[in-house]
Amino acid sequence: MSEIDDTIKRLVDEAEIRGVVDGIDLATDAKDWELCRSYFTVEIFANFTSLAGGEPARMPANDLVNAWRTNLYADKLSHHMRTNRRISLREDNAEVFSKGYALNILERDTGSDLWEVWGEYTHTLERTPEGWRCSGMTFTVTHARGNEMAREFIPDE
């Protein structure tokens, strides 16, 4: 392969990788859980300990997406975005570092309707026969403010 071909392949891979990472956020905010799930491998590594406590763990991607579905139910609005992506590629594996922001809006009698968080994401991805898929996510909170109830409240079923 020529140097130009290598550059084109790298640029296409980077665009597809950005599409996966951004697609997770877009699908989450749209509450399109089937699309959201499609961006992940069958099992993933998840580390949200700085946000929610617990321990980092490998888990079925279905479990992570179902937890998001429960927490981000229809009445809770969310807005996720990321910037300053740094993509590292090594053959069929990639790592994406980015700065992230999320907003939760819950119009309830819980005080302020808003909760927001800023932090740093690391996504790991693998090239699969279906394309690039996310195999891991780590989020490290750098700042948060607002009403924790807007983030944590889940209505009784």
C-alpha positions in Angstrom: 0.0 0.0 0.0 1.2 3.5 -0.7 1.6 6.3 1.8 -1.5 8.0 0.3 -3.5 4.8 0.6 -2.4 4.4 4.2 -3.4 8.0 5.0 -6.8 7.5 3.3 -7.4 4.2 5.3 -6.5 6.0 8.5 -8.8 8.9 7.8 -11.7 6.7 7.0 -11.1 4.6 10.1 -10.9 7.8 12.2 -14.2 9.1 10.7 -15.9 5.8 11.4 -14.6 5.7 15.0 -15.8 9.3 15.6 -19.2 8.1 14.2 -19.4 5.3 16.8 -18.4 7.5 19.8 -20.7 10.4 18.8 -23.5 7.9 17.8 -23.6 6.5 21.3 -24.4 10.0 22.6 -26.9 10.9 19.9 -28.7 7.6 20.3 -28.8 7.9 24.1 -30.3 11.4 23.9 -32.8 10.2 21.3 -33.6 7.3 23.5 -33.1 5.0 20.6 -31.8 2.1 22.6 -31.6 -0.4 19.7 -29.4 1.9 17.8 -27.3 2.7 20.9 -26.8 -1.0 21.6 -25.6 -1.5 17.9 -22.5 0.6 18.6 -21.1 -1.9 21.2 -19.4 -5.3 21.1 -21.3 -8.1 22.9 -19.4 -7.5 26.1 -17.7 -4.3 27.2 -15.6 -2.9 30.0 -17.4 -0.1 31.9 -15.9 2.3 34.4 -18.2 5.0 35.7 -17.0 4.8 39.3 -16.2 8.5 39.6 -19.8 9.2 38.7 -21.8 6.4 40.3 -19.4 4.5 42.6 -19.0 0.8 42.4 -16.2 -1.0 40.7 -15.1 -1.1 37.0 -16.4 -4.3 35.4 -16.8 -6.3 32.2 -20.4 -6.7 31.4 -22.8 -7.5 28.6 -23.4 -4.4 26.6 -27.1 -5.1 26.9 -26.8 -4.5 30.7 -25.2 -1.1 30.2 -27.8 0.0 27.7 -30.7 -1.3 29.8 -29.3 0.7 32.8 -29.2 3.8 30.7 -32.8 3.1 29.5 -33.9 2.8 33.1 -32.1 6.0 34.2 -32.9 8.1 31.1 -36.6 7.3 30.9 -39.0 9.3 28.7 -39.6 12.2 31.1 -35.9 12.9 31.6 -34.2 14.9 29.0 -30.5 14.6 28.4 -27.9 16.2 26.2 -24.5 14.6 25.8 -21.6 15.9 23.8 -17.9 15.5 23.4 -15.0 17.4 21.9 -11.2 17.4 21.7 -11.1 13.8 20.5 -7.6 12.2 20.3 -7.8 9.0 18.4 -5.0 6.4 18.7 -5.1 3.5 16.2 -3.3 0.2 16.3 -4.4 -2.2 13.5 -7.9 -3.4 14.5 -8.0 -1.6 17.9 -8.5 2.1 18.7 -8.7 4.3 21.8 -10.5 7.7 21.8 -9.8 10.2 24.5 -12.3 13.1 24.6 -13.7 15.8 26.9 -17.4 15.3 27.6 -20.4 17.2 28.9 -23.8 15.9 29.9 -27.0 17.6 31.0 -30.0 16.0 32.6 -33.3 17.9 32.8 -36.1 16.5 35.0 -39.2 18.7 35.5 -40.3 17.4 38.9 -40.8 18.8 42.3 -37.3 17.8 43.2 -35.8 21.3 43.4 -33.8 22.6 40.4 -34.6 20.8 37.1 -30.9 20.6 36.1 -27.9 18.5 36.7 -24.7 18.8 34.6 -21.3 17.1 34.5 -18.0 17.6 32.8 -15.3 15.0 32.5 -13.0 12.9 30.4 -13.9 9.8 28.4 -11.8 7.0 27.2 -13.5 4.7 24.7 -11.8 1.6 23.4 -13.0 0.2 20.0 -12.4 -3.0 18.0 -12.8 -3.5 14.3 -15.4 -6.2 13.8 -16.9 -7.8 10.6 -19.8 -5.3 11.1 -17.4 -2.3 11.5 -15.9 -0.4 14.4 -17.7 -1.2 17.8 -17.1 0.2 21.3 -15.6 -2.4 23.6 -15.1 -0.2 26.7 -15.9 3.2 28.2 -14.3 5.0 31.1 -15.7 8.3 32.4 -13.8 10.5 34.9 -15.8 13.4 36.4 -13.9 16.6 36.6 -16.8 18.9 37.6 -20.5 18.5 38.4 -23.2 20.8 39.5 -26.9 21.0 40.0 -29.6 18.9 41.6 -28.5 15.2 42.0 -32.2 14.3 42.0 -32.3 15.4 38.4 -29.7 12.7 37.7 -30.7 10.0 40.1 -34.5 10.1 40.3 -36.3 7.1 38.9 -40.1 7.0 39.2 -41.8 4.0 40.9 -43.1 1.6 38.3 
